[in-house]
Amino acid sequence: MNRPLRGLYAITPDTPADTPDSADRRLVTQVTQAITGGARLIQYRAKGLDEARRRAQAAALARLCDATGVPLIINDDLELALTVGAAGVHVGRDDSDPAAARRRLGADAIIGVSCYDSLDLALTAAAVGASYVAFGSFFQSTIKPRAARPTADLLTRARARLDIPLVAIGGITPQNARLLITAGADLLAVITGVFAAPDVAAAARAFSQQFEPGLRPPEHT
């Protein structure tokens, strides 16, 4: 991995199980556009698909990410990450142990851990080898409407205690992104704000630009 973990972290949307193969091709096209718009990290997150289809989608994204030099992270599936040669895995509270993931994937793998609204969880994750920790949902999210809702000062407190990248997730828009970056976020994890946009590349670019020094946040419309 040549680029630092800073910028837009694009997380793929769910593909309904009853959609045709063209939906899988569309997913690859959308991720290509997100990378074109500046995404620095891609996470493959798929709920409800059968194993064969998840493997096919993940393998296609792994080939794309290898070709573009953008790391691919697999959500909550260590075996799938190993199978497709992904750069790493992201785990939550009820998923694989991050220390076990580190042992299986190796020293160079990217191991991400969801820490919700808990600095203690983040400190523990860092101690066992997490590459980054993720907090959120900072704003109301359509993906996880009942998620924990930390305030931006959690990022500031975490930044003072941790020297690994911090990820902010949940309802993030170009309008509220700078608040989180200023508080200490290194990565903004976004699903709907990128992949539900009519122009995925332009949406990704709008988030990526928030990391440019001196940029003023866009006005609300």
C-alpha atoms as an extended CHARMM CRD file, in Angstrom:
* protein
*
       221  EXT
         1         1  MET       CA              0.0000000000        0.0000000000        0.0000000000  PROA      1               0.0000000000
         2         2  ASN       CA              1.6350000000        3.1970000000       -1.1850000000  PROA      2               0.0000000000
         3         3  ARG       CA             -0.9600000000        5.7850000000       -0.2190000000  PROA      3               0.0000000000
         4         4  PRO       CA             -1.7300000000        6.8620000000        3.3370000000  PROA      4               0.0000000000
         5         5  LEU       CA             -5.0310000000        5.9760000000        4.9720000000  PROA      5               0.0000000000
         6         6  ARG       CA             -6.5680000000        9.4100000000        4.6100000000  PROA      6               0.0000000000
         7         7  GLY       CA             -9.4970000000       10.5690000000        2.5360000000  PROA      7               0.0000000000
         8         8  LEU       CA            -12.7240000000        9.0100000000        1.3240000000  PROA      8               0.0000000000
         9         9  TYR       CA            -13.4490000000        5.4400000000        2.4250000000  PROA      9               0.0000000000
        10        10  ALA       CA            -16.1590000000        4.2390000000        0.0340000000  PROA      10              0.0000000000
        11        11  ILE       CA            -18.2690000000        1.3270000000        1.2970000000  PROA      11              0.0000000000
        12        12  THR       CA            -20.2730000000       -0.5950000000       -1.2730000000  PROA      12              0.0000000000
        13        13  PRO       CA            -24.0710000000       -0.6670000000       -1.0520000000  PROA      13              0.0000000000
        14        14  ASP       CA            -26.0170000000       -3.9120000000       -0.7340000000  PROA      14              0.0000000000
        15        15  THR       CA            -26.9180000000       -5.6950000000       -3.9480000000  PROA      15              0.0000000000
        16        16  PRO       CA            -30.4090000000       -7.2370000000       -3.6810000000  PROA      16              0.0000000000
        17        17  ALA       CA            -30.2830000000      -11.0210000000       -3.9790000000  PROA      17              0.0000000000
        18        18  ASP       CA            -32.8470000000      -11.1490000000       -6.7880000000  PROA      18              0.0000000000
        19        19  THR       CA            -31.0420000000       -8.7470000000       -9.1510000000  PROA      19              0.0000000000
        20        20  PRO       CA            -29.4980000000       -9.9660000000      -12.4180000000  PROA      20              0.0000000000
        21        21  ASP       CA            -25.7890000000      -10.2770000000      -13.1940000000  PROA      21              0.0000000000
        22        22  SER       CA            -25.8740000000       -6.7940000000      -14.6870000000  PROA      22              0.0000000000
        23        23  ALA       CA            -26.1870000000       -5.4520000000      -11.1360000000  PROA      23              0.0000000000
        24        24  ASP       CA            -22.8130000000       -6.9980000000      -10.3150000000  PROA      24              0.0000000000
        25        25  ARG       CA            -21.2640000000       -5.2990000000      -13.3270000000  PROA      25              0.0000000000
        26        26  ARG       CA            -22.8750000000       -2.0470000000      -12.2620000000  PROA      26              0.0000000000
        27        27  LEU       CA            -21.2890000000       -2.4180000000       -8.8250000000  PROA      27              0.0000000000
        28        28  VAL       CA            -17.8440000000       -2.6920000000      -10.3970000000  PROA      28              0.0000000000
        29        29  THR       CA            -18.5940000000        0.3340000000      -12.5780000000  PROA      29              0.0000000000
        30        30  GLN       CA            -19.6890000000        2.3580000000       -9.5530000000  PROA      30              0.0000000000
        31        31  VAL       CA            -16.5990000000        1.4410000000       -7.5580000000  PROA      31              0.0000000000
        32        32  THR       CA            -14.4630000000        2.3860000000      -10.5680000000  PROA      32              0.0000000000
        33        33  GLN       CA            -16.1790000000        5.7850000000      -10.5800000000  PROA      33              0.0000000000
        34        34  ALA       CA            -15.6560000000        6.1980000000       -6.8230000000  PROA      34              0.0000000000
        35        35  ILE       CA            -11.9440000000        5.5410000000       -7.2810000000  PROA      35              0.0000000000
        36        36  THR       CA            -11.8850000000        8.0160000000      -10.1650000000  PROA      36              0.0000000000
        37        37  GLY       CA            -13.4040000000       10.5580000000       -7.7860000000  PROA      37              0.0000000000
        38        38  GLY       CA            -10.5980000000       10.0180000000       -5.2880000000  PROA      38              0.0000000000
        39        39  ALA       CA            -11.6530000000        7.1870000000       -2.9500000000  PROA      39              0.0000000000
        40        40  ARG       CA             -8.5610000000        6.0220000000       -1.0480000000  PROA      40              0.0000000000
        41        41  LEU       CA            -10.0430000000        2.8530000000        0.4280000000  PROA      41              0.0000000000
        42        42  ILE       CA            -12.8640000000        0.5510000000       -0.7010000000  PROA      42              0.0000000000
        43        43  GLN       CA            -14.8470000000       -1.7480000000        1.5380000000  PROA      43              0.0000000000
        44        44  TYR       CA            -16.9060000000       -4.5860000000        0.1210000000  PROA      44              0.0000000000
        45        45  ARG       CA            -19.9860000000       -4.9570000000        2.3150000000  PROA      45              0.0000000000
        46        46  ALA       CA            -22.6600000000       -7.4060000000        1.1760000000  PROA      46              0.0000000000
        47        47  LYS       CA            -25.5070000000       -8.6510000000        3.3320000000  PROA      47              0.0000000000
        48        48  GLY       CA            -27.9340000000      -11.3330000000        2.2040000000  PROA      48              0.0000000000
        49        49  LEU       CA            -26.1560000000      -12.6350000000       -0.8950000000  PROA      49              0.0000000000
        50        50  ASP       CA            -25.2160000000      -16.2800000000       -1.3190000000  PROA      50              0.0000000000
        51        51  GLU       CA            -21.5860000000      -17.2680000000       -0.9250000000  PROA      51              0.0000000000
        52        52  ALA       CA            -20.9020000000      -17.7950000000       -4.6340000000  PROA      52              0.0000000000
        53        53  ARG       CA            -22.1920000000      -14.3800000000       -5.5890000000  PROA      53              0.0000000000
        54        54  ARG       CA            -20.3230000000      -12.6400000000       -2.7990000000  PROA      54              0.0000000000
        55        55  ARG       CA            -17.1360000000      -14.3810000000       -3.8770000000  PROA      55              0.0000000000
        56        56  ALA       CA            -17.6550000000      -13.3440000000       -7.5050000000  PROA      56              0.0000000000
        57        57  GLN       CA            -18.3270000000       -9.7100000000       -6.5920000000  PROA      57              0.0000000000
        58        58  ALA       CA            -15.3930000000       -9.5440000000       -4.1910000000  PROA      58              0.0000000000
        59        59  ALA       CA            -13.0290000000      -11.1300000000       -6.7240000000  PROA      59              0.0000000000
        60        60  ALA       CA            -14.0470000000       -8.5940000000       -9.3780000000  PROA      60              0.0000000000
        61        61  LEU       CA            -13.4810000000       -5.7270000000       -6.9610000000  PROA      61              0.0000000000
        62        62  ALA       CA            -10.1410000000       -7.1980000000       -5.8740000000  PROA      62              0.0000000000
        63        63  ARG       CA             -8.9560000000       -7.1960000000       -9.4870000000  PROA      63              0.0000000000
        64        64  LEU       CA            -10.0930000000       -3.5940000000       -9.9030000000  PROA      64              0.0000000000
        65        65  CYS       CA             -8.4460000000       -2.4520000000       -6.6910000000  PROA      65              0.0000000000
        66        66  ASP       CA             -5.2100000000       -4.2570000000       -7.5100000000  PROA      66              0.0000000000
        67        67  ALA       CA             -5.1430000000       -2.5110000000      -10.8850000000  PROA      67              0.0000000000
        68        68  THR       CA             -5.7600000000        0.9320000000       -9.3940000000  PROA      68              0.0000000000
        69        69  GLY       CA             -3.6410000000        0.6050000000       -6.2720000000  PROA      69              0.0000000000
        70        70  VAL       CA             -6.5560000000        1.2370000000       -3.9190000000  PROA      70              0.0000000000
        71        71  PRO       CA             -6.7960000000       -1.2320000000       -1.0140000000  PROA      71              0.0000000000
        72        72  LEU       CA             -9.8950000000       -3.4540000000       -0.8480000000  PROA      72              0.0000000000
        73        73  ILE       CA            -11.2380000000       -4.2680000000        2.6090000000  PROA      73              0.0000000000
        74        74  ILE       CA            -13.7770000000       -7.0540000000        3.1520000000  PROA      74              0.0000000000
        75        75  ASN       CA            -16.4760000000       -6.4910000000        5.7460000000  PROA      75              0.0000000000
        76        76  ASP       CA            -16.8780000000       -9.2310000000        8.3320000000  PROA      76              0.0000000000
        77        77  ASP       CA            -15.5530000000      -12.1760000000        6.3090000000  PROA      77              0.0000000000
        78        78  LEU       CA            -11.9880000000      -13.2000000000        6.9660000000  PROA      78              0.0000000000
        79        79  GLU       CA            -12.1850000000      -16.2600000000        4.7190000000  PROA      79              0.0000000000
        80        80  LEU       CA            -13.4640000000      -14.2090000000        1.7910000000  PROA      80              0.0000000000
        81        81  ALA       CA            -10.6460000000      -11.7060000000        2.2910000000  PROA      81              0.0000000000
        82        82  LEU       CA             -8.1460000000      -14.5510000000        2.1340000000  PROA      82              0.0000000000
        83        83  THR       CA             -9.8270000000      -16.1320000000       -0.8940000000  PROA      83              0.0000000000
        84        84  VAL       CA             -9.7720000000      -13.0240000000       -3.0810000000  PROA      84              0.0000000000
        85        85  GLY       CA             -6.4740000000      -11.6370000000       -1.8140000000  PROA      85              0.0000000000
        86        86  ALA       CA             -7.9820000000       -8.4800000000       -0.3300000000  PROA      86              0.0000000000
        87        87  ALA       CA             -5.8090000000       -5.9540000000        1.4550000000  PROA      87              0.0000000000
        88        88  GLY       CA             -7.6200000000       -6.5270000000        4.7300000000  PROA      88              0.0000000000
        89        89  VAL       CA            -10.7970000000       -6.9970000000        6.6890000000  PROA      89              0.0000000000
        90        90  HSD       CA            -13.1340000000       -4.8670000000        8.7930000000  PROA      90              0.0000000000
        91        91  VAL       CA            -14.6880000000       -6.3810000000       11.9090000000  PROA      91              0.0000000000
        92        92  GLY       CA            -17.3420000000       -5.2890000000       14.3650000000  PROA      92              0.0000000000
        93        93  ARG       CA            -18.1850000000       -6.1060000000       17.9440000000  PROA      93              0.0000000000
        94        94  ASP       CA            -19.7760000000       -9.4590000000       17.0610000000  PROA      94              0.0000000000
        95        95  ASP       CA            -17.3940000000      -10.4350000000       14.2620000000  PROA      95              0.0000000000
        96        96  SER       CA            -13.9310000000      -11.9780000000       14.1080000000  PROA      96              0.0000000000
        97        97  ASP       CA            -11.3410000000      -11.1220000000       16.7380000000  PROA      97              0.0000000000
        98        98  PRO       CA             -9.0170000000       -8.4650000000       15.2700000000  PROA      98              0.0000000000
        99        99  ALA       CA             -5.9890000000      -10.2140000000       16.7690000000  PROA      99              0.0000000000
       100       100  ALA       CA             -6.9940000000      -13.4500000000       15.0190000000  PROA      100             0.0000000000
       101       101  ALA       CA             -7.5090000000      -11.5350000000       11.7790000000  PROA      101             0.0000000000
       102       102  ARG       CA             -4.0260000000      -10.0850000000       12.1130000000  PROA      102             0.0000000000
       103       103  ARG       CA             -2.5410000000      -13.5390000000       12.6190000000  PROA      103             0.0000000000
       104       104  ARG       CA             -4.3630000000      -14.9520000000        9.5830000000  PROA      104             0.0000000000
       105       105  LEU       CA             -3.8020000000      -12.0390000000        7.1900000000  PROA      105             0.0000000000
       106       106  GLY       CA             -0.2820000000      -11.0640000000        8.2160000000  PROA      106             0.0000000000
       107       107  ALA       CA              1.5920000000       -8.0200000000        9.3660000000  PROA      107             0.0000000000
       108       108  ASP       CA              0.9130000000       -5.9520000000        6.2350000000  PROA      108             0.0000000000
       109       109  ALA       CA             -2.8640000000       -6.4250000000        6.1890000000  PROA      109             0.0000000000
       110       110  ILE       CA             -5.2550000000       -3.5860000000        6.9800000000  PROA      110             0.0000000000
       111       111  ILE       CA             -7.3960000000       -4.5790000000        9.9640000000  PROA      111             0.0000000000
       112       112  GLY       CA            -10.2490000000       -2.1930000000       10.7550000000  PROA      112             0.0000000000
       113       113  VAL       CA            -12.4180000000       -2.3340000000       13.8490000000  PROA      113             0.0000000000
       114       114  SER       CA            -15.8130000000       -0.7250000000       14.5330000000  PROA      114             0.0000000000
       115       115  CYS       CA            -15.7770000000        0.9930000000       17.9180000000  PROA      115             0.0000000000
       116       116  TYR       CA            -19.1590000000        2.7730000000       17.7510000000  PROA      116             0.0000000000
       117       117  ASP       CA            -19.0760000000        5.4190000000       20.5150000000  PROA      117             0.0000000000
       118       118  SER       CA            -16.4370000000        3.7800000000       22.7150000000  PROA      118             0.0000000000
       119       119  LEU       CA            -12.9110000000        5.0740000000       23.1390000000  PROA      119             0.0000000000
       120       120  ASP       CA            -12.1550000000        2.0730000000       25.3610000000  PROA      120             0.0000000000
       121       121  LEU       CA            -12.9850000000       -0.3040000000       22.4990000000  PROA      121             0.0000000000
       122       122  ALA       CA            -10.7000000000        1.6930000000       20.2380000000  PROA      122             0.0000000000
       123       123  LEU       CA             -7.8060000000        1.5610000000       22.6760000000  PROA      123             0.0000000000
       124       124  THR       CA             -8.2400000000       -2.1970000000       23.0360000000  PROA      124             0.0000000000
       125       125  ALA       CA             -8.4190000000       -2.6600000000       19.2520000000  PROA      125             0.0000000000
       126       126  ALA       CA             -5.2500000000       -0.6300000000       18.7420000000  PROA      126             0.0000000000
       127       127  ALA       CA             -3.4600000000       -2.6710000000       21.3960000000  PROA      127             0.0000000000
       128       128  VAL       CA             -4.1370000000       -5.9290000000       19.5350000000  PROA      128             0.0000000000
       129       129  GLY       CA             -3.0140000000       -4.6380000000       16.1630000000  PROA      129             0.0000000000
       130       130  ALA       CA             -5.8670000000       -2.7300000000       14.4990000000  PROA      130             0.0000000000
       131       131  SER       CA             -4.7460000000       -0.6310000000       11.5310000000  PROA      131             0.0000000000
       132       132  TYR       CA             -7.6000000000        1.8280000000       12.0360000000  PROA      132             0.0000000000
       133       133  VAL       CA            -10.6310000000        2.2570000000       14.2840000000  PROA      133             0.0000000000
       134       134  ALA       CA            -14.0560000000        3.4800000000       13.1960000000  PROA      134             0.0000000000
       135       135  PHE       CA            -16.5510000000        5.5400000000       15.1710000000  PROA      135             0.0000000000
       136       136  GLY       CA            -20.1660000000        6.3920000000       14.4230000000  PROA      136             0.0000000000
       137       137  SER       CA            -22.8750000000        6.9530000000       13.4070000000  PROA      137             0.0000000000
       138       138  PHE       CA            -22.1020000000       10.6500000000       13.8050000000  PROA      138             0.0000000000
       139       139  PHE       CA            -25.2660000000       11.7220000000       12.0060000000  PROA      139             0.0000000000
       140       140  GLN       CA            -28.5810000000       10.0490000000       11.3010000000  PROA      140             0.0000000000
       141       141  SER       CA            -28.0190000000        7.1460000000        8.9110000000  PROA      141             0.0000000000
       142       142  THR       CA            -30.4660000000        5.3210000000        6.6800000000  PROA      142             0.0000000000
       143       143  ILE       CA            -28.2070000000        2.2490000000        6.7520000000  PROA      143             0.0000000000
       144       144  LYS       CA            -28.1350000000        1.8870000000       10.5510000000  PROA      144             0.0000000000
       145       145  PRO       CA            -30.8190000000        4.1820000000       11.9880000000  PROA      145             0.0000000000
       146       146  ARG       CA            -30.4130000000        2.8050000000       15.5360000000  PROA      146             0.0000000000
       147       147  ALA       CA            -26.6240000000        3.0420000000       15.6290000000  PROA      147             0.0000000000
       148       148  ALA       CA            -24.7280000000        4.7200000000       18.4680000000  PROA      148             0.0000000000
       149       149  ARG       CA            -24.4830000000        8.4910000000       18.0060000000  PROA      149             0.0000000000
       150       150  PRO       CA            -21.1740000000        9.8760000000       19.2970000000  PROA      150             0.0000000000
       151       151  THR       CA            -20.3190000000       13.5400000000       19.0120000000  PROA      151             0.0000000000
       152       152  ALA       CA            -17.2960000000       14.8780000000       17.1500000000  PROA      152             0.0000000000
       153       153  ASP       CA            -15.3310000000       15.3780000000       20.3660000000  PROA      153             0.0000000000
       154       154  LEU       CA            -14.8720000000       11.5990000000       20.5320000000  PROA      154             0.0000000000
       155       155  LEU       CA            -12.5720000000       11.9360000000       17.5210000000  PROA      155             0.0000000000
       156       156  THR       CA            -10.5830000000       14.6400000000       19.2910000000  PROA      156             0.0000000000
       157       157  ARG       CA            -10.1940000000       12.4980000000       22.4210000000  PROA      157             0.0000000000
       158       158  ALA       CA             -9.2370000000        9.4740000000       20.3270000000  PROA      158             0.0000000000
       159       159  ARG       CA             -6.7080000000       11.5090000000       18.3620000000  PROA      159             0.0000000000
       160       160  ALA       CA             -4.9880000000       12.4570000000       21.6160000000  PROA      160             0.0000000000
       161       161  ARG       CA             -4.6660000000        8.8000000000       22.6360000000  PROA      161             0.0000000000
       162       162  LEU       CA             -4.1030000000        6.9440000000       19.3620000000  PROA      162             0.0000000000
       163       163  ASP       CA             -1.6140000000        7.1760000000       16.5280000000  PROA      163             0.0000000000
       164       164  ILE       CA             -3.5520000000        5.0210000000       14.0480000000  PROA      164             0.0000000000
       165       165  PRO       CA             -6.0660000000        6.4000000000       11.5220000000  PROA      165             0.0000000000
       166       166  LEU       CA             -9.5510000000        7.2890000000       12.7540000000  PROA      166             0.0000000000
       167       167  VAL       CA            -12.6090000000        6.6140000000       10.6000000000  PROA      167             0.0000000000
       168       168  ALA       CA            -15.8780000000        8.5200000000       10.9160000000  PROA      168             0.0000000000
       169       169  ILE       CA            -19.0620000000        6.9630000000        9.5770000000  PROA      169             0.0000000000
       170       170  GLY       CA            -22.7770000000        7.6250000000        9.5000000000  PROA      170             0.0000000000
       171       171  GLY       CA            -24.8320000000       10.1770000000        7.6100000000  PROA      171             0.0000000000
       172       172  ILE       CA            -21.7910000000       12.0940000000        6.3980000000  PROA      172             0.0000000000
       173       173  THR       CA            -22.2390000000       14.6730000000        3.6480000000  PROA      173             0.0000000000
       174       174  PRO       CA            -19.8800000000       17.2010000000        2.0570000000  PROA      174             0.0000000000
       175       175  GLN       CA            -21.6430000000       19.8020000000        4.1990000000  PROA      175             0.0000000000
       176       176  ASN       CA            -20.8370000000       18.1900000000        7.5550000000  PROA      176             0.0000000000
       177       177  ALA       CA            -17.5850000000       16.4370000000        6.6380000000  PROA      177             0.0000000000
       178       178  ARG       CA            -15.2220000000       19.2440000000        7.6520000000  PROA      178             0.0000000000
       179       179  LEU       CA            -16.4960000000       19.1510000000       11.2360000000  PROA      179             0.0000000000
       180       180  LEU       CA            -15.3210000000       15.5460000000       11.5430000000  PROA      180             0.0000000000
       181       181  ILE       CA            -12.0200000000       16.0960000000        9.7420000000  PROA      181             0.0000000000
       182       182  THR       CA            -11.2310000000       19.0730000000       11.9640000000  PROA      182             0.0000000000
       183       183  ALA       CA            -12.0620000000       16.9680000000       15.0310000000  PROA      183             0.0000000000
       184       184  GLY       CA             -9.5590000000       14.3110000000       13.9820000000  PROA      184             0.0000000000
       185       185  ALA       CA            -11.0400000000       11.9890000000       11.3370000000  PROA      185             0.0000000000
       186       186  ASP       CA             -8.5240000000       10.6490000000        8.8330000000  PROA      186             0.0000000000
       187       187  LEU       CA            -11.0990000000        8.8100000000        6.7470000000  PROA      187             0.0000000000
       188       188  LEU       CA            -14.7650000000        9.4610000000        5.9930000000  PROA      188             0.0000000000
       189       189  ALA       CA            -16.6720000000        6.2290000000        5.4380000000  PROA      189             0.0000000000
       190       190  VAL       CA            -19.6180000000        6.8000000000        3.1100000000  PROA      190             0.0000000000
       191       191  ILE       CA            -22.1420000000        4.5110000000        1.4310000000  PROA      191             0.0000000000
       192       192  THR       CA            -25.3100000000        6.3020000000        0.3320000000  PROA      192             0.0000000000
       193       193  GLY       CA            -23.7220000000        9.7110000000       -0.1490000000  PROA      193             0.0000000000
       194       194  VAL       CA            -21.4840000000        8.2390000000       -2.8440000000  PROA      194             0.0000000000
       195       195  PHE       CA            -23.2370000000        5.2550000000       -4.3850000000  PROA      195             0.0000000000
       196       196  ALA       CA            -26.7960000000        6.6370000000       -4.4200000000  PROA      196             0.0000000000
       197       197  ALA       CA            -25.6410000000        9.7700000000       -6.2420000000  PROA      197             0.0000000000
       198       198  PRO       CA            -26.5040000000       10.1800000000       -9.9430000000  PROA      198             0.0000000000
       199       199  ASP       CA            -22.8100000000       10.8700000000      -10.6250000000  PROA      199             0.0000000000
       200       200  VAL       CA            -20.7300000000        8.6260000000       -8.3650000000  PROA      200             0.0000000000
       201       201  ALA       CA            -17.3850000000       10.1040000000       -9.4310000000  PROA      201             0.0000000000
       202       202  ALA       CA            -18.5690000000       13.6500000000       -8.7440000000  PROA      202             0.0000000000
       203       203  ALA       CA            -19.9870000000       12.6330000000       -5.3550000000  PROA      203             0.0000000000
       204       204  ALA       CA            -16.7160000000       10.9300000000       -4.4120000000  PROA      204             0.0000000000
       205       205  ARG       CA            -14.7890000000       14.0000000000       -5.5350000000  PROA      205             0.0000000000
       206       206  ALA       CA            -16.9380000000       16.2560000000       -3.3410000000  PROA      206             0.0000000000
       207       207  PHE       CA            -15.9510000000       14.2050000000       -0.2900000000  PROA      207             0.0000000000
       208       208  SER       CA            -12.3170000000       13.8700000000       -1.3120000000  PROA      208             0.0000000000
       209       209  GLN       CA            -11.9910000000       17.6240000000       -1.7200000000  PROA      209             0.0000000000
       210       210  GLN       CA            -12.9340000000       18.1360000000        1.9330000000  PROA      210             0.0000000000
       211       211  PHE       CA             -9.4340000000       16.9410000000        2.8420000000  PROA      211             0.0000000000
       212       212  GLU       CA             -7.7670000000       19.7260000000        0.8810000000  PROA      212             0.0000000000
       213       213  PRO       CA             -6.1160000000       22.2830000000        3.2070000000  PROA      213             0.0000000000
       214       214  GLY       CA             -7.9460000000       25.5580000000        3.5250000000  PROA      214             0.0000000000
       215       215  LEU       CA            -11.0960000000       24.3850000000        1.7500000000  PROA      215             0.0000000000
       216       216  ARG       CA            -14.2620000000       25.9670000000        3.0670000000  PROA      216             0.0000000000
       217       217  PRO       CA            -17.2340000000       23.6400000000        3.4400000000  PROA      217             0.0000000000
       218       218  PRO       CA            -19.9020000000       23.9960000000        0.7480000000  PROA      218             0.0000000000
       219       219  GLU       CA            -22.9430000000       26.0740000000        1.5320000000  PROA      219             0.0000000000
       220       220  HSD       CA            -26.1770000000       24.3080000000        2.4000000000  PROA      220             0.0000000000
       221       221  THR       CA            -28.7520000000       24.4880000000       -0.3630000000  PROA      221             0.0000000000
